[in-house]
C-alpha cells in the first residue's frame, strides 16, 4: 500500500491525477488531496504520505515552502513537482530539496504513470533496506548481550587468553585498556549489609532483566553481565588508570539515583558497589573489591576508593579450609578465624602428630601470611623487627598444645587488626575533617569542600560524619559558628555585621535567625544579657 498526496489549486488537475492513479494502480494506493499550501502541510502531518505531487504555485504558502515544512516531519516522503514551463527556476530549487522528478504541465498520462512507478521503486528499496536494518538490529540485540556476558564471564573467572580479550574488545568497540567493575546486588529488603530472599528475587530479576538493563544504561555507561544469584556484574571501561574525585563522586550520585529508580519500579531493594580502576585483565580483582565494599558497609552505594583500604584475596590455595581461613582474616571475622584455625590445627595433629617441626613451620607460615594480609588491609605500620622472636618462641614450646595456643592467638590478632581498621581509619578521616572545619568555619564552607579534603565522596562522607559525630555536617558547622559568635558578642564591641562576617555569615539577617534558633535569643539580647 502506498499513500499518495496530491496538491494543486485546480480541481480538474486533482481529479485527473486521481483518476489516472486509481485506474493504473487500483487498491494499492490510498489518495488524499489538498488545494492550498496550508492545507497540504496539515494533511501531510496527519496523512504521512509516501509520495507527494506538489504544484509550486498554490494560494498562500507556495509549494517550495510547503515541501520544506513537510520534510521536517517526514524524511521519507518522495516529492514529485508539477510546474508550468515558465516556472522552471522554481523546479530547479525543488530538485535541490531532494525531489525525485518534476513534470511540466500539462502532464501526460504516461508521464504520471512512469514517475509513480519510479517513486514506488524507490520506496520499495528504502522499505527493504529498513527491514534488513531491523533484522540486523534484532540479531545484534540477541548476539551483543551474549558477547558482553562472555567477556565479563571470562574476565571474572580468568578463563581466557589475551587474544580472546582482544577479540571481545574489537567486537564491542572497546578501545580502553582500563576499567572497573560494579556489583549490583538486590534482595527483598536490606538488613544490615545483607539482602533477604536472594533466591526468589534472582528469579524475578531474570524475568525483568531486559528492563533492569534498560534503566541501568541511563545511569551507568557500561557492559552488563547476566544475573548471577542476586548479583549483576557491570564492566565500565575508562580511559585512564584512575578516577578523579569529581568522576568518582558523579559515579556514586548516579548509582544512588539508579537504586532509587529501580527500587521504585520493582518490588525489591538494590545496592551497588564499585571496585577500583585496573587493567582490563584485572577485572576479577576489581569485582571482588566491589562485592567486598558492600559487605563492609550498609550504604546503598559504596566505592572502594572511599574506604581506607581495599580488599585482596589470596588465590589458588590447595585446601578449602586454608582459603576460608584467609578469607575470614581479610574480612576481620575474629570468631570465624578462631574456629577455622582450631579445625585446621586439629587436622594437622590428626595427620602429622609425629612431625612436629612441619606443624610448627606451617603455623609460622600461616601466621606470617595472616599478618601480611592484615598489614595489607589496614595500612598498619610494618616494622622489620616486629617478628624477631617468632622462631625462638616456636622452637621453645615443649608440646603441640603450646604451639596451638600461640597459633590461635596470632591468627586472632591478625583478624582483630582487620576488624578494627574501618573504625580506626574512619575516625582518622572524621578527625581530619573536624580539624579542617574548626580551622575554616569562618569561610564559605560546604560539605563538598570538606569531603574533598579527606578524599571521600560527599554522599559517603556525609553518612560517615553523622554516624561518628551524632550530628550532620551543617549542624556541626552552625554550632561552631554560633559558639564563636557568642564569644565575640561577650568580649568585643564589634558590630553585628562584623561579627556575622567573622564567623562565616555574609548575611547578618541569616546569622541572626540562626543565632536565635540555636540559643533562643537574638544576638543583641544575648550581648545585653
Secondary structure, 3 states (H helix, E strand, C coil): CEEEEEECCCHHHHHHHHHHHHHHHHHHEEEEEECEHHHHHHHHHHHCCCEEEEECCCECCCHHHHHHHHHHHCCCCEEEEEECHHHHHHHHHHHHCCCCEEEECCCCHHHHHHHHHHHHHHHHHHHHHHHHHHHHHHHHHHHHHHHHHHHHHHHHHCCCCHHHHHHHHHHHCCCCCEEEEEEEEEECCEECCEECCHHHHHHHHHHCHHHHHHHHHCCCCCEEEEEECCEEEEEEEECCCCCCHHHHHHHHHHHHHHHHHHHHHCCCEEEEEECCCEEHHHHHHHHHHHHHHHHHCCCCEEEHHHCCCCCCCCCCCCCHHHHHHHHHHHHCCHHHHHHHHHHHHHHHHHHHCCCHHHHHHHHHHHHHHHHHHHHHHHCCCCCHHHHCCHHHHHHHCCCHHHHHHHHHHHHHHHHHHHHHHHHHHHHHHHHHHHHHHHHHCCCCCCHHHHHHHCCCCHHHHHHHHHHHHCCCHHHHHHHHHHHHHHHHHHHCCCCHHHHHHHCCCCCHHHHHHHHHHHHCCCHHHHHHC
